[in-house]
Amino acid sequence: MSRLRQGPSAADLQDIPPTSAADWEDAELLVPVDPETWKDFLAFRENRRRSSR
């Protein structure tokens, strides 16, 4: 979970090309996530669902 809170690293951000407002009109947010972080996210989501019941 701490890796999600840290945000993107400098290496993650250097591959992002420049964009304009027109590029974002129908955009989707795509975030590259490694398998370990994805498992952490799924566990976090499941814990939130259980605690909200």
TORPALO-75566 format. One record per residue: residue number from 1; residue in three letters; x, y, z of N, C-alpha, C, O in turn. Coordinates in steps of 0.1 Angstrom, whole numbers, plus 5000, padded with zeros to 4 digits. Each point is the difference from the previous one (the first is absolute). Layout:
N
  resi  resn  n.c1  n.c2  n.c3  ca.c1  ca.c2  ca.c3  c.c1  c.c2  c.c3  o.c1  o.c2  o.c3
   NUM   ala     X     Y     Z      X      Y      Z     X     Y     Z     X     Y     Z
...
This chain:
53
  resi  resn  n.c1  n.c2  n.c3  ca.c1  ca.c2  ca.c3  c.c1  c.c2  c.c3  o.c1  o.c2  o.c3
     1   met  5008  4988  5000   4992   5012   5000  5009  5013  5000  4996  5010  4994
     2   ser  5015  4989  5012   5009   5011   5001  5005  5004  4986  5002  5012  4997
     3   arg  4999  4978  4994   5005   5003   4987  4989  5008  4992  5004  5009  4992
     4   leu  4984  4989  5011   4989   5008   4993  5000  5014  5005  4998  5009  4992
     5   arg  5005  4993  5021   5000   5013   5006  5012  5009  4995  4999  5012  5000
     6   gln  5012  4981  4996   5012   5007   4996  4998  5007  4987  5006  5011  4997
     7   gly  4985  4985  4994   4998   5006   4987  5010  4995  4990  5008  4992  5003
     8   pro  4992  5014  4985   5009   4996   4990  5014  5004  5002  5003  5011  5006
     9   ser  5007  4981  4990   5014   5004   5001  5004  5009  4988  4992  5002  4991
    10   ala  5020  5004  5010   5005   5008   4989  5001  4992  4987  4997  5005  4989
    11   ala  5006  4982  5012   5001   4991   4988  4986  4998  4994  4999  5000  4988
    12   asp  4991  4999  5020   4986   4999   4995  4996  5012  4993  4993  4999  4989
    13   leu  5011  5013  5015   4995   5012   4994  5008  5004  4988  4994  5008  4992
    14   gln  5018  4987  5006   5007   5004   4988  4995  4994  4987  5004  5005  4989
    15   asp  4988  4985  5012   4995   4993   4988  4987  5007  4995  4994  4995  4990
    16   ile  5001  5015  5017   4987   5006   4997  5002  5010  4989  5007  5010  5002
    17   pro  4987  4989  4986   5002   5010   4990  4992  5013  5003  4990  4999  5008
    18   pro  5013  5012  4986   4993   5012   5002  4986  4999  4994  4998  4993  4990
    19   thr  4992  5013  5016   4986   4999   4995  4994  5014  5000  5005  5010  5005
    20   ser  4983  4990  4988   4992   5013   4999  4986  4997  5005  4997  4988  5003
    21   ala  4995  5022  4999   4986   4998   5004  4992  4991  4991  4992  4992  5005
    22   ala  5011  5008  4982   4993   4992   4991  5003  4985  5002  4992  4991  4998
    23   asp  5020  5006  5007   5004   4986   5003  4992  4994  5011  4999  4988  5001
    24   trp  4996  5021  5008   4993   4995   5012  4985  5000  4999  4993  4996  5010
    25   glu  5001  5007  4979   4986   5001   4998  4993  4987  5003  4990  4999  5007
    26   asp  5015  4990  4987   4994   4987   5002  5010  4990  5007  5000  4988  4997
    27   ala  5008  5018  5011   5011   4992   5006  4996  4991  5011  4990  5003  5007
    28   glu  5017  4986  4995   4999   4991   5012  5013  5001  5008  5010  5003  4994
    29   leu  4989  4995  5018   5012   5001   5009  5006  4986  5000  4993  4990  5005
    30   leu  5019  5008  4990   5007   4987   5000  5012  5002  5009  5009  5008  4998
    31   val  4991  4984  5012   5011   5000   5010  5008  4987  4999  4994  4989  5003
    32   pro  5019  5011  4994   5007   4987   5000  5002  4995  5014  5005  5008  5009
    33   val  4992  4980  4993   5000   4994   5014  5007  4986  4999  4996  4992  4991
    34   asp  5013  5005  5017   5007   4987   5000  4991  4990  5008  4991  5005  5007
    35   pro  5011  4982  4991   4991   4990   5006  4999  5002  5016  4989  4997  5005
    36   glu  5022  5006  5001   5000   5001   5015  4991  5011  5004  4992  4999  5010
    37   thr  5009  5013  4984   4992   5011   5003  4985  4998  4997  4992  5004  5008
    38   trp  5005  4989  4981   4986   4996   4997  4994  4991  5011  4989  5002  5004
    39   lys  5019  4989  5001   4995   4991   5011  4997  5008  5012  4990  4998  5007
    40   asp  5019  5012  4996   4998   5009   5012  4987  5008  4998  4993  5002  5009
    41   phe  5005  5003  4979   4988   5008   4997  4987  4992  5002  4991  5004  5006
    42   leu  5009  4983  4989   4989   4992   5001  4997  4997  5015  4988  4999  5004
    43   ala  5022  4998  5003   4998   4997   5015  4995  5013  5007  4991  4998  5008
    44   phe  5014  5013  4988   4995   5013   5006  4985  5002  4997  4992  5003  5009
    45   arg  5005  4995  4978   4986   5001   4996  4990  4991  5007  4989  5003  5005
    46   glu  5016  4984  4997   4992   4990   5007  4998  5004  5015  4989  4998  5005
    47   asn  5022  5007  5001   4999   5004   5014  4990  5011  5002  4993  5001  5009
    48   arg  5007  5009  4981   4991   5011   5001  4986  4996  4998  4991  5004  5007
    49   arg  5006  4986  4984   4987   4995   4999  4995  4993  5012  4988  5002  5004
    50   arg  5020  4990  5002   4996   4993   5013  4998  5010  5011  4990  4998  5008
    51   ser  5018  5012  4993   4998   5010   5011  4988  5009  4998  4995  5006  5010
    52   ser  5000  4995  4978   4989   5009   4997  4986  4993  5002  4990  5007  5000
    53   arg  5011  4980  5003   4987   4993   5002  4995  5001  5014  4990  4994  5003
